[in-house]
Each structure stands twice: as structure tokens, then as C-alpha cells.
Amino acid sequence: MKIDVWSDVICPFCYIGKRRLELALEETGVDAEIVWHSFELNPQAPASYGMTLPEVMSTAYGASTPQALAVLSHEEEQARSVGLDFQWRTAKPGNTFTAHRVLQLAASRGLGAEAEERLFRGYFSEGEEIGSADVVRRLALDVGLEAAEVDEVLAGDRYAREVRADEQRAADLGVRGVPFFVVNDSATVSGAQSVEHFAAVLRDEAARVQSPPSDGGAVCHDGVCEFPSA
């Protein structure tokens, strides 16, 4: 089974949704290939805001301090419920375009999942400044990427086209927020849904692809047989 995921590494519910999907995969025993796609929540963000996350939410998004703190406390609680450590008090948000380009490199080297997890953890749990090229470089080396390749990406615009292509595909799909999941180019899940919801989607999709067509050419799934349209 293939699962395409659009995500940004500074999106708390992307990290939470990632973990809930992983728990659902464990629960169902479904074997899935997860393909990560780039999505920038704020392409105009500076490399570093130089302020706390509540201040960024107030300045950039117009949230009052009480509103920002309430949202962050809720996200922290949701993260904790799936074993994640969201240290929003020390989080350093910033532009993620460089991070996405390096994630594209990691994916091309078969290290996409490892790089996604490392950058998520670096930003959410370790207070890493995700908009810093030096930080992204260090985290990329942690997962086994070659220093020379990472440096080549950071020195130019390599993988910029791939990032933009992912974002255009998201736009074509009507995606306006992340996380966004597409299972087998069929079922979609928007947002960090519950483990139970993910598990139900996985089971339904597994049953759909395993149901053989009948002798008369009908396709049968979920207790219903339908003849394909001409």
C-alpha cells in the first residue's frame, strides 16, 4: 500500500498525524510505503523570527496571547497523548524551504522517513532553529546523508523544482492545509485524525485492493458488486 503525505516540519499536527498513522499501521499490520511531499505553511517566513512561538502566532497570525497559549497547550496535550514531546516554549520557527529541499535529497537516497522524523524531533523537542541551513545540515548528517551532497544542495537551488512540484500537486488536489494523506491514490485523510480513523481507512483500502473481480467483470468490495462503467 502506498500512502502519500503532504506535511511541513514546523506543523505540530503533521508530527502528531505522522505518529497516529504509524500507530494505525502497527495496529492493522498493513505494510505501507509512505511517500513524503513538501508543503510550506508560510513560504514568506523569514529564516528566523527571533521571537518565541506565542509571539510569532500573535505577530504573524493575529492571535492574542491567551489564544496562542491555549492553542499551544492543546497541541502539547495532543502530542503527549501519542508519546511526542512538544517543547513549544523553546521552539524556533522559521522558513522551511531549505529543510524541504534537503528532505527531497533524503527521499532520493532512501532516507526520507528518517529525515522527516529527525527534523520533526529537532524542531519540536530539541529547540533547533529549523530555518538555519547549518542546523538542517547537522540534522541531515545525523540520518546518514553524505556531507558533500548536503552541502551541494545548501549551496544552490537543487531540489527547489521538486519542492515546488509537490506544492503544485497539493494545490491541484485542493489541499489548503496539512497534514494531508492520500492512500493508494484513492482514499484521502485531511488532518491529524484519530488512530481509529486511520486504522479504519487502512482496513477499508486493504479490503478494496484485495477484492478480486467476479467472473462477470463486476468489481466487488465492502459487500457491494458493481460493474465498471464503459
C-alpha positions as a Markdown table, in Angstrom:
| # | Residue | x | y | z |
|---|---|---|---|---|
| 1 | Met | 0.0 | 0.0 | 0.0 |
| 2 | Lys | 1.2 | 3.5 | -0.9 |
| 3 | Ile | 0.5 | 6.5 | 1.3 |
| 4 | Asp | 1.4 | 10.0 | 0.1 |
| 5 | Val | 1.7 | 12.6 | 2.8 |
| 6 | Trp | 1.9 | 16.4 | 2.4 |
| 7 | Ser | 3.5 | 17.9 | 5.5 |
| 8 | Asp | 5.6 | 20.7 | 6.9 |
| 9 | Val | 8.2 | 20.1 | 9.6 |
| 10 | Ile | 7.0 | 23.0 | 11.8 |
| 11 | Cys | 3.4 | 21.9 | 11.7 |
| 12 | Pro | 2.5 | 20.3 | 15.1 |
| 13 | Phe | -0.4 | 18.3 | 13.8 |
| 14 | Cys | 1.8 | 17.0 | 10.9 |
| 15 | Tyr | 4.0 | 15.4 | 13.5 |
| 16 | Ile | 1.0 | 14.2 | 15.5 |
| 17 | Gly | -0.7 | 12.8 | 12.4 |
| 18 | Lys | 2.5 | 11.0 | 11.4 |
| 19 | Arg | 2.6 | 9.2 | 14.7 |
| 20 | Arg | -1.1 | 8.4 | 14.7 |
| 21 | Leu | -0.7 | 6.9 | 11.2 |
| 22 | Glu | 2.3 | 4.9 | 12.4 |
| 23 | Leu | 0.2 | 3.6 | 15.3 |
| 24 | Ala | -2.6 | 2.7 | 13.0 |
| 25 | Leu | -0.2 | 0.8 | 10.7 |
| 26 | Glu | 1.1 | -1.2 | 13.7 |
| 27 | Glu | -2.5 | -1.9 | 14.8 |
| 28 | Thr | -3.7 | -3.1 | 11.4 |
| 29 | Gly | -0.5 | -4.8 | 10.3 |
| 30 | Val | -0.7 | -3.1 | 6.9 |
| 31 | Asp | 2.6 | -2.9 | 5.0 |
| 32 | Ala | 2.8 | 0.6 | 3.5 |
| 33 | Glu | 5.2 | 2.7 | 1.6 |
| 34 | Ile | 5.0 | 6.2 | 2.9 |
| 35 | Val | 6.0 | 8.9 | 0.4 |
| 36 | Trp | 6.5 | 12.4 | 1.9 |
| 37 | His | 5.7 | 15.6 | 0.0 |
| 38 | Ser | 6.7 | 19.2 | 0.6 |
| 39 | Phe | 4.2 | 21.8 | 1.8 |
| 40 | Glu | 5.2 | 25.2 | 3.3 |
| 41 | Leu | 2.8 | 26.6 | 5.8 |
| 42 | Asn | 4.3 | 30.1 | 5.3 |
| 43 | Pro | 6.6 | 30.4 | 2.2 |
| 44 | Gln | 7.2 | 34.1 | 3.1 |
| 45 | Ala | 8.5 | 33.3 | 6.6 |
| 46 | Pro | 12.0 | 34.6 | 7.4 |
| 47 | Ala | 14.7 | 32.1 | 8.2 |
| 48 | Ser | 14.3 | 33.1 | 11.9 |
| 49 | Tyr | 11.7 | 35.2 | 13.6 |
| 50 | Gly | 13.9 | 35.9 | 16.6 |
| 51 | Met | 10.9 | 35.5 | 18.9 |
| 52 | Thr | 9.0 | 32.9 | 20.8 |
| 53 | Leu | 6.3 | 30.8 | 19.2 |
| 54 | Pro | 3.5 | 32.6 | 21.0 |
| 55 | Glu | 4.9 | 35.9 | 19.8 |
| 56 | Val | 5.1 | 34.6 | 16.2 |
| 57 | Met | 1.5 | 33.5 | 16.4 |
| 58 | Ser | 0.5 | 36.9 | 17.7 |
| 59 | Thr | 2.6 | 38.9 | 15.2 |
| 60 | Ala | 2.3 | 36.8 | 12.1 |
| 61 | Tyr | -1.2 | 35.4 | 12.5 |
| 62 | Gly | -3.0 | 37.9 | 14.7 |
| 63 | Ala | -3.7 | 35.6 | 17.6 |
| 64 | Ser | -4.0 | 37.1 | 21.1 |
| 65 | Thr | -1.5 | 35.8 | 23.7 |
| 66 | Pro | -4.3 | 33.9 | 25.5 |
| 67 | Gln | -5.4 | 32.4 | 22.2 |
| 68 | Ala | -1.9 | 31.4 | 21.3 |
| 69 | Leu | -1.2 | 29.8 | 24.6 |
| 70 | Ala | -4.5 | 27.9 | 24.5 |
| 71 | Val | -3.7 | 26.5 | 21.1 |
| 72 | Leu | -0.2 | 25.5 | 22.0 |
| 73 | Ser | -1.3 | 23.9 | 25.2 |
| 74 | His | -3.8 | 21.8 | 23.3 |
| 75 | Glu | -1.2 | 20.8 | 20.7 |
| 76 | Glu | 1.2 | 19.9 | 23.6 |
| 77 | Glu | -1.5 | 17.7 | 25.1 |
| 78 | Gln | -2.3 | 16.0 | 21.8 |
| 79 | Ala | 1.4 | 15.4 | 21.2 |
| 80 | Arg | 1.9 | 13.9 | 24.6 |
| 81 | Ser | -1.1 | 11.5 | 24.0 |
| 82 | Val | 0.9 | 9.7 | 21.3 |
| 83 | Gly | 4.3 | 9.8 | 23.0 |
| 84 | Leu | 5.7 | 13.0 | 21.5 |
| 85 | Asp | 7.4 | 15.8 | 23.3 |
| 86 | Phe | 6.3 | 19.2 | 22.1 |
| 87 | Gln | 8.6 | 21.8 | 23.7 |
| 88 | Trp | 6.8 | 24.9 | 22.2 |
| 89 | Arg | 8.4 | 27.2 | 24.8 |
| 90 | Thr | 11.8 | 26.7 | 23.1 |
| 91 | Ala | 10.6 | 26.1 | 19.5 |
| 92 | Lys | 12.3 | 28.3 | 16.9 |
| 93 | Pro | 10.0 | 28.6 | 13.9 |
| 94 | Gly | 11.3 | 29.9 | 10.5 |
| 95 | Asn | 11.3 | 29.3 | 6.8 |
| 96 | Thr | 11.3 | 25.6 | 5.9 |
| 97 | Phe | 12.1 | 25.8 | 2.2 |
| 98 | Thr | 15.7 | 24.8 | 2.8 |
| 99 | Ala | 14.6 | 21.9 | 5.0 |
| 100 | His | 12.2 | 20.7 | 2.3 |
| 101 | Arg | 15.0 | 20.7 | -0.3 |
| 102 | Val | 17.2 | 18.6 | 2.0 |
| 103 | Leu | 14.2 | 16.3 | 2.7 |
| 104 | Gln | 13.9 | 15.8 | -1.0 |
| 105 | Leu | 17.5 | 14.8 | -1.2 |
| 106 | Ala | 17.0 | 12.4 | 1.7 |
| 107 | Ala | 14.0 | 10.8 | -0.1 |
| 108 | Ser | 16.1 | 10.3 | -3.2 |
| 109 | Arg | 18.6 | 8.4 | -1.1 |
| 110 | Gly | 16.0 | 6.2 | 0.6 |
| 111 | Leu | 16.2 | 8.1 | 3.9 |
| 112 | Gly | 13.0 | 10.2 | 3.6 |
| 113 | Ala | 11.3 | 8.7 | 6.7 |
| 114 | Glu | 14.4 | 9.0 | 8.8 |
| 115 | Ala | 15.0 | 12.6 | 7.8 |
| 116 | Glu | 11.3 | 13.6 | 8.4 |
| 117 | Glu | 11.5 | 12.2 | 11.9 |
| 118 | Arg | 14.8 | 13.8 | 12.7 |
| 119 | Leu | 13.7 | 17.3 | 11.6 |
| 120 | Phe | 10.4 | 17.0 | 13.4 |
| 121 | Arg | 12.1 | 15.9 | 16.6 |
| 122 | Gly | 14.8 | 18.6 | 16.2 |
| 123 | Tyr | 12.2 | 21.4 | 15.8 |
| 124 | Phe | 9.5 | 20.2 | 18.3 |
| 125 | Ser | 11.5 | 18.5 | 21.0 |
| 126 | Glu | 15.1 | 19.9 | 20.9 |
| 127 | Gly | 14.6 | 23.6 | 20.1 |
| 128 | Glu | 16.5 | 23.5 | 16.9 |
| 129 | Glu | 16.3 | 26.6 | 14.6 |
| 130 | Ile | 14.7 | 24.9 | 11.6 |
| 131 | Gly | 15.3 | 27.8 | 9.3 |
| 132 | Ser | 19.0 | 27.7 | 9.8 |
| 133 | Ala | 21.0 | 25.9 | 7.0 |
| 134 | Asp | 23.7 | 24.9 | 9.5 |
| 135 | Val | 21.1 | 23.2 | 11.7 |
| 136 | Val | 19.4 | 21.5 | 8.8 |
| 137 | Arg | 22.8 | 20.3 | 7.6 |
| 138 | Arg | 23.7 | 18.8 | 11.0 |
| 139 | Leu | 20.3 | 17.1 | 11.3 |
| 140 | Ala | 20.7 | 15.7 | 7.8 |
| 141 | Leu | 24.1 | 14.2 | 8.6 |
| 142 | Asp | 22.5 | 12.6 | 11.7 |
| 143 | Val | 20.4 | 10.3 | 9.4 |
| 144 | Gly | 23.4 | 9.3 | 7.2 |
| 145 | Leu | 23.3 | 11.7 | 4.3 |
| 146 | Glu | 26.6 | 12.5 | 2.7 |
| 147 | Ala | 28.1 | 15.8 | 3.8 |
| 148 | Ala | 29.2 | 16.7 | 0.2 |
| 149 | Glu | 25.7 | 16.1 | -1.2 |
| 150 | Val | 24.0 | 18.1 | 1.6 |
| 151 | Asp | 26.5 | 21.0 | 1.0 |
| 152 | Glu | 25.7 | 20.9 | -2.7 |
| 153 | Val | 22.0 | 21.3 | -2.0 |
| 154 | Leu | 22.6 | 24.1 | 0.5 |
| 155 | Ala | 24.9 | 26.0 | -1.8 |
| 156 | Gly | 22.4 | 26.2 | -4.7 |
| 157 | Asp | 18.8 | 25.6 | -5.7 |
| 158 | Arg | 19.0 | 21.8 | -6.1 |
| 159 | Tyr | 15.6 | 20.2 | -5.4 |
| 160 | Ala | 13.8 | 23.5 | -5.5 |
| 161 | Arg | 11.8 | 22.3 | -8.5 |
| 162 | Glu | 10.8 | 19.1 | -6.7 |
| 163 | Val | 9.5 | 21.1 | -3.7 |
| 164 | Arg | 7.5 | 23.4 | -6.0 |
| 165 | Ala | 6.1 | 20.4 | -7.9 |
| 166 | Asp | 4.9 | 18.9 | -4.6 |
| 167 | Glu | 3.2 | 22.1 | -3.7 |
| 168 | Gln | 1.6 | 22.5 | -7.1 |
| 169 | Arg | 0.3 | 18.9 | -6.9 |
| 170 | Ala | -1.2 | 19.8 | -3.5 |
| 171 | Ala | -2.9 | 22.8 | -5.0 |
| 172 | Asp | -4.3 | 20.7 | -7.8 |
| 173 | Leu | -5.7 | 18.3 | -5.2 |
| 174 | Gly | -7.3 | 21.3 | -3.4 |
| 175 | Val | -5.1 | 20.9 | -0.4 |
| 176 | Arg | -5.2 | 24.1 | 1.7 |
| 177 | Gly | -3.7 | 22.7 | 5.0 |
| 178 | Val | -1.6 | 19.9 | 6.3 |
| 179 | Pro | -1.2 | 17.1 | 7.1 |
| 180 | Phe | -3.0 | 15.6 | 4.1 |
| 181 | Phe | -2.9 | 11.9 | 3.3 |
| 182 | Val | -3.7 | 10.0 | 0.1 |
| 183 | Val | -4.0 | 6.3 | 0.4 |
| 184 | Asn | -3.4 | 4.3 | -2.8 |
| 185 | Asp | -4.3 | 7.3 | -4.9 |
| 186 | Ser | -7.9 | 6.7 | -3.7 |
| 187 | Ala | -8.9 | 7.4 | -0.1 |
| 188 | Thr | -7.9 | 10.8 | 1.5 |
| 189 | Val | -7.5 | 11.8 | 5.1 |
| 190 | Ser | -7.3 | 15.5 | 6.0 |
| 191 | Gly | -5.7 | 16.5 | 9.3 |
| 192 | Ala | -4.3 | 14.5 | 12.2 |
| 193 | Gln | -7.3 | 12.2 | 12.6 |
| 194 | Ser | -7.5 | 9.6 | 15.4 |
| 195 | Val | -5.6 | 6.3 | 15.3 |
| 196 | Glu | -9.0 | 4.6 | 14.9 |
| 197 | His | -9.9 | 6.7 | 11.9 |
| 198 | Phe | -6.6 | 5.9 | 10.2 |
| 199 | Ala | -7.0 | 2.2 | 11.0 |
| 200 | Ala | -10.5 | 2.2 | 9.5 |
| 201 | Val | -9.2 | 3.8 | 6.3 |
| 202 | Leu | -6.3 | 1.4 | 6.1 |
| 203 | Arg | -8.6 | -1.6 | 6.6 |
| 204 | Asp | -11.1 | -0.4 | 4.0 |
| 205 | Glu | -8.4 | 0.3 | 1.4 |
| 206 | Ala | -6.7 | -3.0 | 2.0 |
| 207 | Ala | -10.0 | -4.8 | 1.6 |
| 208 | Arg | -10.7 | -2.8 | -1.6 |
| 209 | Val | -7.5 | -3.7 | -3.3 |
| 210 | Gln | -7.7 | -7.4 | -2.3 |
| 211 | Ser | -11.2 | -8.0 | -3.5 |
| 212 | Pro | -11.0 | -9.8 | -6.9 |
| 213 | Pro | -13.4 | -9.0 | -9.7 |
| 214 | Ser | -16.2 | -11.5 | -10.3 |
| 215 | Asp | -16.4 | -13.7 | -13.4 |
| 216 | Gly | -18.8 | -11.4 | -15.0 |
| 217 | Gly | -16.4 | -8.5 | -14.7 |
| 218 | Ala | -18.0 | -6.8 | -11.7 |
| 219 | Val | -15.8 | -5.3 | -9.1 |
| 220 | Cys | -16.8 | -6.4 | -5.5 |
| 221 | His | -15.8 | -4.6 | -2.3 |
| 222 | Asp | -17.4 | -3.6 | 1.0 |
| 223 | Gly | -20.2 | -6.1 | 0.4 |
| 224 | Val | -21.2 | -4.5 | -2.9 |
| 225 | Cys | -20.5 | -5.6 | -6.5 |
| 226 | Glu | -20.5 | -3.0 | -9.2 |
| 227 | Phe | -20.0 | -3.3 | -13.0 |
| 228 | Pro | -17.3 | -0.8 | -14.1 |
| 229 | Ser | -18.7 | 1.9 | -16.4 |
| 230 | Ala | -17.8 | 1.6 | -20.1 |
